[in-house]
Amino acid sequence: MEGCGVRVVSRRLFKASAPSMEPHVMAVSNLDLFSNLVQLSMVCVYPKPKPSGAGDTFQGIVATFETHLPAYLNYFFPLAGRILVDPISGLPEIHCYNQGAELIVADAGVELQVLDWGLTEGSVRAIMVPYAAEVALSVQLVSFSCGGFAVVWATNNLIGDGNVMVMMVRMWSELVRMGSISKDGGPNHDRSVFRPRERPWYGPAVAKMFTRWEQEQEVNALTVEESFVERLYYVEARDIAMLRGKSGGTRVQALSAYLWKLLAGMVAKSKLLSEGEKRCRMIWWVDGRRCLRLSPSLRNYVGCVTAYALGEAAAATVLSAPLAGVADMVREAITTVDYEELYQQMVDYMEVHKPGRYYEAATVGLGGATLGQTYWSSFPNDSDFGFGQAGLAMLVHGCLGRMCMGLMCIAAKPGDPETFILSAYVWRRMAAALDSDEQGIFKPLTAEYLGL
């Protein structure tokens, strides 16, 4: 038994099939080094396919991957490699020698509806199979006794950020259904686009954004484990529309404003803080593919292109402002950043400090309470590779370690982009606030809602 009750039936390696693929060692960009070798997965869960032929069985799904995975790796050749650390430089790199991507076939032995979809540990994490740290891609096919199945695309943050995970699933679907991935729309593996300046330079603002993560700076494990929980929620389109009507701006900004108010309410009730200390922060990860002048060359770029924007205010200020006012604070924090200069300074910062583990300073857990938010939307989400759209397509971090920051990962529901599904890693107190929210906006995820 592996993966919390999932029984592994087989584990095989598949290599890229094109003989023209040249073995090489891929150096990663300085932006990739901020990811710190964290395992990352896209979990796609599918209801039982509608009957349309002999290939609708789970064996047919396995056969589809066996047939198309070698061709898929021709487009994503680094995924057939291994992630290793250079013993001289101390830097991670991708050895692209076609060692093979992993294909795991497993059996959950239960029906999908038995899983507790409101809890991350009771659902998506329960069906993930552990894989070696050096493996660049582990595709995990998990069958359920109800006829449903899951596809776990498991990789490493060094390979790419959340948008790359969405792109990988979309291009897989395109390859299987169309027979190829369009030449103009194929993945871009050129990581040389992010280069340090001849004389690297960064300002004090960027210096404050990141910190070297040393063991003595970590919050002890028991404190983290007792403080944080993982939950899965959904937010219906009508509730998002209601928030947007009150706040203006985008759907994500409207939800951010509401979450900031919830966070401020929690901080305001703290008995350990003086009034002057009752401050709270929100951070948003921003995808450079949309905001940099390099955008044309970053189309379908495989790698990490994320920076974060930060907003901070007194809890009383956030609570007293109308939702529209807090949404203005969200927009100002995100849109007033000079991202061209920020990304360049991040590249230069890492050039000066590498090797080493560097994290966003706000995630360590010092100072004011911080809630982070991500929304991976640079690429359209298409999970239908011939067996229908997934009921759930959720990004899952392998391990959040001792991070003492709340984190809300937002994803659109497959086939219903107006509805949000939220993966929440939050304080127990905030989970209670989400569960008891008087507006009833955050509803625990269920198998029925997902159509499973």
C-alpha positions as CSV (number, residue, x, y, z in Angstrom):
1,M,0.0,0.0,0.0
2,E,1.3,3.4,-1.0
3,G,-0.1,6.9,-1.1
4,C,-2.3,6.6,2.0
5,G,-4.1,3.4,1.0
6,V,-3.6,3.6,-2.8
7,R,-2.2,0.3,-4.1
8,V,0.4,0.6,-6.8
9,V,-0.2,-1.9,-9.6
10,S,2.8,-1.0,-11.8
11,R,5.5,1.6,-12.1
12,R,7.3,2.0,-15.4
13,L,9.5,4.5,-17.3
14,F,8.6,6.0,-20.7
15,K,11.2,7.8,-22.8
16,A,10.8,10.4,-25.5
17,S,10.5,8.7,-28.9
18,A,12.1,11.2,-31.2
19,P,15.7,10.1,-32.1
20,S,16.6,13.8,-32.8
21,M,16.4,14.8,-29.1
22,E,19.9,15.8,-28.0
23,P,21.0,14.9,-24.5
24,H,22.1,17.9,-22.5
25,V,22.2,19.5,-19.1
26,M,19.7,22.4,-18.7
27,A,20.7,25.2,-16.4
28,V,17.7,26.9,-14.7
29,S,17.1,30.6,-14.5
30,N,17.7,32.7,-11.4
31,L,13.9,33.0,-11.0
32,D,13.6,29.2,-10.9
33,L,15.9,29.1,-7.9
34,F,13.4,30.9,-5.7
35,S,11.2,27.7,-5.9
36,N,13.7,25.7,-3.8
37,L,13.0,22.2,-5.2
38,V,9.4,21.9,-3.9
39,Q,7.4,19.0,-5.3
40,L,4.3,20.2,-7.1
41,S,1.3,18.3,-8.6
42,M,-1.8,18.9,-10.7
43,V,-4.4,16.5,-9.5
44,C,-7.2,15.9,-12.1
45,V,-10.2,13.8,-10.9
46,Y,-12.7,12.4,-13.4
47,P,-16.1,10.9,-13.0
48,K,-16.8,7.6,-14.7
49,P,-16.6,8.2,-18.5
50,K,-19.8,8.0,-20.5
51,P,-19.9,4.7,-22.4
52,S,-18.9,5.2,-26.1
53,G,-16.7,2.2,-26.9
54,A,-14.4,-0.5,-25.7
55,G,-11.7,2.1,-24.7
56,D,-13.9,3.5,-21.9
57,T,-12.5,1.1,-19.3
58,F,-9.6,2.1,-17.1
59,Q,-7.4,-0.2,-19.2
60,G,-8.2,2.1,-22.1
61,I,-7.1,5.1,-20.2
62,V,-3.8,3.4,-19.3
63,A,-3.4,2.4,-22.9
64,T,-3.9,6.0,-24.0
65,F,-0.9,7.1,-21.8
66,E,1.2,4.2,-22.9
67,T,0.6,5.2,-26.5
68,H,1.0,9.0,-26.4
69,L,3.4,9.6,-23.5
70,P,6.6,9.0,-25.6
71,A,5.4,11.6,-28.2
72,Y,4.4,14.0,-25.4
73,L,7.9,13.9,-24.0
74,N,9.2,14.9,-27.4
75,Y,7.6,18.3,-26.7
76,F,8.5,18.3,-23.0
77,F,11.9,16.6,-23.2
78,P,13.2,17.9,-19.8
79,L,10.3,16.0,-18.1
80,A,12.1,12.8,-19.2
81,G,15.2,13.9,-17.3
82,R,16.4,14.1,-13.7
83,I,16.8,16.9,-11.3
84,L,20.2,16.9,-9.7
85,V,22.5,19.3,-7.8
86,D,25.8,20.2,-9.3
87,P,28.4,19.2,-6.6
88,I,30.7,22.1,-7.5
89,S,28.3,25.1,-7.9
90,G,25.7,23.7,-5.5
91,L,23.0,24.7,-8.0
92,P,20.1,22.4,-9.1
93,E,20.0,21.6,-12.8
94,I,18.0,19.3,-15.1
95,H,19.9,16.4,-16.7
96,C,18.1,15.8,-19.9
97,Y,19.4,12.4,-20.9
98,N,16.0,10.8,-21.6
99,Q,16.1,8.7,-18.5
100,G,12.4,8.5,-18.7
101,A,9.2,9.9,-17.1
102,E,7.5,7.7,-14.6
103,L,4.0,6.2,-15.3
104,I,2.4,4.7,-12.2
105,V,-0.9,2.7,-12.3
106,A,-2.7,2.4,-9.0
107,D,-5.9,1.3,-7.5
108,A,-7.7,3.3,-4.7
109,G,-10.0,0.4,-3.8
110,V,-12.9,2.8,-2.9
111,E,-15.5,4.9,-4.7
112,L,-14.8,8.6,-5.2
113,Q,-17.7,9.7,-3.1
114,V,-16.1,8.0,0.0
115,L,-13.3,10.5,0.1
116,D,-13.7,13.6,2.3
117,W,-13.5,16.3,-0.4
118,G,-13.7,19.1,2.2
119,L,-10.3,18.1,3.5
120,T,-7.1,18.1,1.4
121,E,-5.6,15.2,3.4
122,G,-8.9,13.2,3.0
123,S,-9.1,13.6,-0.8
124,V,-6.5,14.9,-3.2
125,R,-3.5,14.1,-1.0
126,A,-4.8,10.7,-0.2
127,I,-4.6,9.6,-3.8
128,M,-1.1,10.9,-4.5
129,V,1.7,8.3,-4.7
130,P,5.2,9.4,-3.3
131,Y,7.9,9.7,-6.0
132,A,11.6,10.3,-6.0
133,A,12.9,13.8,-5.6
134,E,15.0,13.6,-8.7
135,V,12.1,12.5,-11.0
136,A,11.1,15.4,-13.3
137,L,7.6,13.9,-14.1
138,S,5.6,11.1,-12.4
139,V,2.2,10.6,-14.1
140,Q,0.0,8.7,-11.7
141,L,-3.2,7.0,-12.9
142,V,-5.5,6.0,-10.1
143,S,-8.7,3.9,-10.6
144,F,-11.7,4.0,-8.3
145,S,-14.3,1.2,-7.8
146,C,-17.1,3.5,-9.1
147,G,-15.4,3.8,-12.5
148,G,-14.0,7.2,-11.9
149,F,-10.3,7.9,-12.1
150,A,-7.6,10.4,-11.3
151,V,-4.5,11.6,-13.2
152,V,-1.8,13.1,-11.0
153,W,0.8,15.2,-12.9
154,A,3.6,15.2,-10.3
155,T,6.7,17.2,-10.9
156,N,8.9,19.8,-9.2
157,N,8.6,23.6,-8.9
158,L,12.0,23.8,-10.6
159,I,10.3,22.5,-13.8
160,G,7.8,25.4,-13.7
161,D,5.2,27.3,-11.7
162,G,1.5,26.6,-11.5
163,N,0.7,28.0,-14.9
164,V,3.1,25.4,-16.4
165,M,1.2,22.7,-14.7
166,V,-2.0,23.9,-16.3
167,M,-0.3,24.1,-19.7
168,M,1.1,20.6,-19.4
169,V,-2.4,19.2,-18.9
170,R,-3.9,21.3,-21.7
171,M,-1.2,20.3,-24.2
172,W,-1.6,16.6,-23.2
173,S,-5.3,16.9,-24.1
174,E,-4.5,18.6,-27.4
175,L,-1.9,15.9,-28.3
176,V,-4.2,13.0,-27.6
177,R,-7.3,14.5,-29.3
178,M,-5.5,16.2,-32.3
179,G,-2.5,13.9,-32.8
180,S,0.0,16.8,-32.2
181,I,0.6,20.0,-30.4
182,S,0.5,23.1,-32.7
183,K,4.0,24.3,-33.6
184,D,3.3,27.9,-32.7
185,G,1.6,26.9,-29.5
186,G,4.2,24.4,-28.3
187,P,6.2,24.8,-25.0
188,N,9.1,27.2,-24.9
189,H,12.1,25.8,-22.9
190,D,14.5,28.6,-23.4
191,R,15.3,29.8,-19.9
192,S,18.0,32.2,-21.1
193,V,15.5,35.1,-21.4
194,F,16.0,36.0,-17.7
195,R,19.6,37.1,-17.4
196,P,21.4,39.1,-14.7
197,R,22.8,42.5,-15.6
198,E,26.5,42.8,-16.1
199,R,26.7,44.5,-12.7
200,P,23.8,42.9,-10.7
201,W,21.9,45.5,-8.7
202,Y,18.8,45.4,-6.5
203,G,17.3,48.0,-4.2
204,P,16.3,47.9,-0.5
205,A,12.7,47.0,-1.3
206,V,13.7,43.8,-3.1
207,A,16.2,43.0,-0.3
208,K,13.3,43.1,2.2
209,M,11.2,40.8,0.0
210,F,13.4,37.7,0.4
211,T,15.3,36.0,3.2
212,R,17.7,33.1,3.4
213,W,15.9,30.2,5.1
214,E,18.0,28.7,7.8
215,Q,16.9,26.0,10.1
216,E,17.3,28.2,13.2
217,Q,14.9,30.6,11.7
218,E,12.1,28.1,11.2
219,V,9.1,27.9,13.4
220,N,9.1,24.6,15.2
221,A,7.2,21.8,13.6
222,L,4.7,21.2,16.4
223,T,3.6,24.9,16.4
224,V,3.0,24.8,12.6
225,E,1.1,21.4,12.7
226,E,-1.2,22.6,15.6
227,S,-1.8,26.0,14.0
228,F,-2.6,25.2,10.4
229,V,-5.2,23.0,8.6
230,E,-5.9,22.3,4.9
231,R,-9.4,22.7,3.5
232,L,-11.1,22.6,0.1
233,Y,-14.0,25.0,-0.6
234,Y,-16.0,26.1,-3.6
235,V,-17.4,29.6,-4.3
236,E,-20.4,29.7,-6.6
237,A,-20.6,32.1,-9.5
238,R,-23.6,34.0,-8.0
239,D,-21.6,34.7,-4.8
240,I,-18.6,35.9,-6.8
241,A,-20.9,38.1,-8.8
242,M,-22.4,39.5,-5.6
243,L,-18.9,40.4,-4.2
244,R,-17.9,41.9,-7.5
245,G,-21.0,44.1,-7.5
246,K,-20.1,45.4,-4.1
247,S,-16.4,45.9,-4.8
248,G,-15.9,46.4,-8.6
249,G,-12.8,45.2,-10.4
250,T,-12.1,41.6,-11.2
251,R,-13.6,38.5,-9.6
252,V,-10.3,37.6,-8.0
253,Q,-9.8,41.1,-6.6
254,A,-13.4,41.0,-5.2
255,L,-12.6,37.7,-3.4
256,S,-9.3,39.1,-2.2
257,A,-11.0,42.0,-0.6
258,Y,-13.4,39.8,1.2
259,L,-10.6,37.5,2.4
260,W,-8.6,40.5,3.6
261,K,-11.6,41.6,5.7
262,L,-11.9,38.1,7.2
263,L,-8.2,38.1,8.1
264,A,-8.5,41.6,9.6
265,G,-11.4,40.4,11.8
266,M,-9.3,37.5,13.1
267,V,-6.3,39.8,13.8
268,A,-8.5,42.4,15.5
269,K,-9.6,39.8,18.1
270,S,-6.1,38.7,19.0
271,K,-5.4,39.1,22.8
272,L,-1.6,39.1,22.3
273,L,-1.4,42.2,20.2
274,S,-1.7,45.9,21.2
275,E,-3.9,48.0,19.0
276,G,-0.9,49.4,17.2
277,E,0.3,45.9,16.5
278,K,-2.9,44.7,15.0
279,R,-1.8,44.8,11.3
280,C,-2.3,42.2,8.6
281,R,-0.9,41.6,5.1
282,M,-2.0,40.1,1.9
283,I,0.4,38.9,-0.9
284,W,-0.5,38.0,-4.4
285,W,1.7,36.0,-6.8
286,V,1.8,37.8,-10.2
287,D,2.5,35.9,-13.4
288,G,5.2,37.7,-15.5
289,R,3.9,36.2,-18.7
290,R,1.1,38.8,-18.7
291,C,2.9,41.9,-17.5
292,L,6.4,41.9,-19.0
293,R,7.6,43.4,-22.3
294,L,9.0,39.9,-22.9
295,S,5.5,38.6,-23.1
296,P,5.6,37.4,-26.7
297,S,8.8,35.4,-26.0
298,L,7.2,34.1,-22.8
299,R,4.2,32.5,-24.5
300,N,4.1,29.0,-23.3
301,Y,7.3,29.5,-21.4
302,V,8.2,26.5,-19.2
303,G,9.8,27.8,-16.0
304,C,9.0,30.0,-13.0
305,V,7.9,33.6,-13.8
306,T,6.2,34.7,-10.6
307,A,6.8,37.6,-8.3
308,Y,4.7,38.8,-5.5
309,A,3.0,42.0,-4.6
310,L,2.3,42.9,-1.0
311,G,-0.5,44.9,0.7
312,E,-0.4,45.8,4.4
313,A,-2.7,47.8,6.6
314,A,-4.0,48.1,10.1
315,A,-6.8,45.6,10.9
316,A,-9.0,48.5,11.9
317,T,-8.5,50.2,8.6
318,V,-9.5,47.1,6.6
319,L,-12.5,46.4,8.8
320,S,-13.9,50.0,8.7
321,A,-13.5,50.4,5.0
322,P,-16.4,49.2,2.7
323,L,-15.6,46.2,0.5
324,A,-15.1,48.6,-2.5
325,G,-12.4,50.5,-0.5
326,V,-10.6,47.3,0.4
327,A,-10.8,46.2,-3.3
328,D,-9.1,49.5,-4.2
329,M,-6.3,48.6,-1.8
330,V,-5.9,45.3,-3.5
331,R,-5.8,46.8,-7.0
332,E,-3.3,49.5,-5.8
333,A,-1.0,46.9,-4.3
334,I,-1.0,44.8,-7.4
335,T,-1.0,47.4,-10.2
336,T,1.4,50.1,-9.0
337,V,4.4,47.7,-9.1
338,D,7.0,48.3,-11.8
339,Y,7.2,44.6,-12.8
340,E,9.9,45.1,-15.4
341,E,12.3,46.4,-12.8
342,L,11.1,44.0,-10.1
343,Y,11.8,40.9,-12.1
344,Q,15.2,42.2,-13.2
345,Q,16.1,43.0,-9.6
346,M,14.9,39.5,-8.5
347,V,17.2,38.0,-11.1
348,D,20.1,40.1,-9.9
349,Y,19.3,39.4,-6.3
350,M,19.6,35.7,-6.9
351,E,22.8,36.1,-9.0
352,V,24.4,37.7,-5.9
353,H,23.1,35.3,-3.3
354,K,23.1,31.8,-5.0
355,P,23.5,29.1,-4.0
356,G,21.1,28.8,-1.1
357,R,17.5,28.6,-0.1
358,Y,15.7,31.9,-0.3
359,Y,12.0,32.5,0.4
360,E,9.5,35.3,0.3
361,A,10.2,37.0,3.7
362,A,6.4,37.3,4.3
363,T,6.0,33.5,4.3
364,V,8.3,32.8,7.2
365,G,5.7,33.9,9.8
366,L,7.4,36.8,11.4
367,G,5.6,40.1,11.9
368,G,2.0,40.6,10.9
369,A,-0.3,37.8,9.9
370,T,0.0,37.2,6.2
371,L,-2.4,35.5,3.8
372,G,-1.2,34.7,0.3
373,Q,-3.3,34.2,-2.7
374,T,-2.6,32.5,-6.1
375,Y,-4.8,32.2,-9.2
376,W,-3.2,30.3,-12.1
377,S,-5.0,31.7,-15.2
378,S,-2.4,32.5,-17.9
379,F,-3.3,29.4,-19.8
380,P,-6.8,28.0,-20.6
381,N,-7.6,24.9,-18.6
382,D,-8.5,21.8,-20.8
383,S,-8.4,18.5,-19.1
384,D,-10.4,16.5,-21.7
385,F,-8.0,14.0,-23.4
386,G,-10.9,11.9,-24.7
387,F,-12.7,10.8,-21.5
388,G,-14.5,14.0,-20.7
389,Q,-13.5,17.1,-18.6
390,A,-12.2,16.5,-15.1
391,G,-14.6,17.3,-12.2
392,L,-11.6,18.8,-10.3
393,A,-8.3,20.1,-11.5
394,M,-6.3,21.3,-8.5
395,L,-2.7,22.3,-7.9
396,V,-1.3,20.7,-4.8
397,H,2.1,21.5,-3.2
398,G,4.0,18.4,-2.1
399,C,5.0,19.9,1.3
400,L,4.5,23.4,2.7
401,G,7.1,22.7,5.4
402,R,7.1,25.1,8.3
403,M,5.7,28.0,6.3
404,C,3.7,30.2,8.7
405,M,1.6,32.1,6.2
406,G,-1.9,31.3,5.2
407,L,-2.3,30.4,1.5
408,M,-5.4,30.3,-0.7
409,C,-4.9,28.7,-4.1
410,I,-7.8,29.5,-6.5
411,A,-8.7,27.4,-9.5
412,A,-11.7,27.6,-11.9
413,K,-14.0,24.6,-11.9
414,P,-13.4,22.7,-15.1
415,G,-16.2,23.4,-17.5
416,D,-17.5,26.2,-15.3
417,P,-14.9,29.1,-15.2
418,E,-17.3,31.4,-13.3
419,T,-17.1,29.1,-10.2
420,F,-14.0,29.0,-8.0
421,I,-12.5,26.1,-6.1
422,L,-10.2,27.1,-3.3
423,S,-7.4,25.1,-1.7
424,A,-6.9,26.7,1.7
425,Y,-3.9,26.3,4.0
426,V,-4.9,28.5,6.9
427,W,-4.9,29.0,10.6
428,R,-7.5,26.9,12.5
429,R,-9.1,30.2,13.6
430,M,-9.4,31.3,10.0
431,A,-10.8,28.0,8.9
432,A,-13.5,28.4,11.5
433,A,-14.2,31.9,10.2
434,L,-14.6,30.5,6.6
435,D,-16.9,27.8,7.8
436,S,-19.1,30.1,9.8
437,D,-19.0,33.1,7.4
438,E,-22.4,34.8,7.7
439,Q,-22.6,35.2,3.9
440,G,-22.2,31.5,3.4
441,I,-19.7,32.1,0.6
442,F,-17.2,29.4,1.3
443,K,-18.9,25.9,1.1
444,P,-17.0,22.7,1.8
445,L,-16.2,20.8,-1.4
446,T,-18.3,17.6,-1.9
447,A,-18.3,14.7,-4.4
448,E,-21.8,15.7,-5.4
449,Y,-20.8,19.2,-6.3
450,L,-17.9,17.9,-8.4
451,G,-20.2,15.5,-10.2
452,L,-18.2,12.5,-8.9
